[in-house]
Amino acid sequence: MAFEISDDCIACGVCADECPVEAISEGSDTFVINADNCTDCGACSEVCPNEAIGEK
């Protein structure tokens, strides 16, 4: 089960910097997680200042 980023994302980029497998990239309005690359480590969720990242 991969994590996903909600519309609450403020596009700060903290999650992308924290991801150990580079599964997070900048989308058009928010950052997005590539579910195929996500290892479910939760590092991104722990650092998100807006609590916009959760499990699918």
Backbone hydrogen bonds in HBPLUS format (Angstrom, degrees):
<---DONOR---> <-ACCEPTOR-->    atom                        ^
c    i                          cat <-CA-CA->   ^        H-A-AA   ^      H-
h    n   atom  resd res      DA  || num        DHA   H-A  angle D-A-AA Bond
n    s   type  num  typ     dist DA aas  dist angle  dist       angle   num
A0056-LYS N   A0002-ALA O   3.15 MM  54  6.18 156.6  2.20 159.8 159.1     1
A0004-GLU N   A0054-GLY O   2.75 MM  50  5.64 156.8  1.81 164.5 170.9     2
A0054-GLY N   A0004-GLU O   3.05 MM  50  5.64 159.6  2.09 159.9 163.4     3
A0006-SER N   A0052-ALA O   2.73 MM  46  5.18 168.6  1.74 159.4 162.8     4
A0009-CYS N   A0006-SER O   3.20 MM   3  6.00 162.4  2.24 121.2 123.0     5
A0017-ASP N   A0013-GLY O   3.26 MM   4  6.54 157.3  2.32 153.1 158.7     6
A0018-GLU N   A0014-VAL O   3.22 MM   4  6.43 139.0  2.40 141.4 152.0     7
A0018-GLU N   A0015-CYS O   3.11 MM   3  5.12 128.1  2.40  95.2 108.9     8
A0019-CYS N   A0015-CYS O   3.08 MM   4  6.24 135.5  2.29 149.2 160.1     9
A0034-ASN N   A0023-ALA O   2.74 MM  11  5.16 169.8  1.75 156.7 159.7    10
A0025-SER N   A0032-VAL O   2.94 MM   7  5.53 157.3  1.99 155.5 162.5    11
A0032-VAL N   A0025-SER O   2.79 MM   7  5.53 162.6  1.82 164.6 170.7    12
A0027-GLY N   A0030-THR O   2.69 MM   3  5.24 140.4  1.85 135.0 148.7    13
A0037-ASN N   A0034-ASN O   3.01 MM   3  5.56 142.0  2.16 113.9 123.8    14
A0038-CYS N   A0034-ASN O   3.07 MM   4  6.22 140.1  2.24 150.3 162.1    15
A0046-GLU N   A0042-GLY O   3.13 MM   4  6.38 153.0  2.21 153.8 160.9    16
A0048-CYS N   A0044-CYS O   3.18 MM   4  6.23 127.1  2.47 146.1 158.8    17
A0051-GLU N   A0048-CYS O   3.44 MM   3  5.34 170.5  2.45 103.4 105.8    18
